[in-house]
């Protein structure tokens, strides 16, 4: 995810590569990022904080407090911290980082890698309008971006943060169903993937209601209607609701990590 954000910043000309410092404890990752994007690399988090006034915190939730305690002495009122750690609230970030830096919390997803991400952000009380614009520009350059109150973030994490895995699981099921119908593997993968992509883009671009769209595709006594009858008789809707609820519950638990 960190590399996707870095790639976006460079490709969207938000800042020049030589103005970006990528900090990573993994030497191999540093070498790869330096070669691929031409940015400055380091393993020194404290020096990075002293040098850069905008810090994108892309570490695991369980590593966040340790990192913020390490760099806290270097943080000032001039710093903007943008965290993408799931479950780490603004209050938790403030407790670890102190009251000086401004805070933005973002929940992106892996579709950033394809420039089709979905990112939702919320902000701390002392955040400036320019900070919001920067966050919207950075994440919006690789997809859609939306500001929501933090109270919605567990649901956001479940729907768009974890959602790509759930969609991929459904795609996998479609492929398996197609293979059972004797379609070649390559054809099944292409047909399933492009069907999901095309449907999503069509619904988003037209704003058409999903119920209306389903009715339009389902001719009376046709093939779609036959398949929809199976779906409607299943407990798929309940399974999806429970899937999102489980992911949201785990997001809430991560607040205590």
Secondary structure, 3 states (H helix, E strand, C coil): CHHHHHHHHHHCCCCCHHHCEEECCCHHHHHHHHHHHCCEEECCHHHHHHHCCEEEECCCHHHHHHHHHHHHHHCCCCCEEEECCCCCCHHHHHHHHCCCCEEEEEECCHHHHHCCEEEEEEECCCCCHHHHHHHHHHHHCCEEEEECCHHHHHHHHHHHHCHHHHHHHHHHHHHHHHHHCCCCHHHHHHHHHHHHHHHHHHHHHHCCCHHHHHHHHCCCCCHHHHHHHHHHHCCHHHHHHHHHHHHHHHHHHHHHC
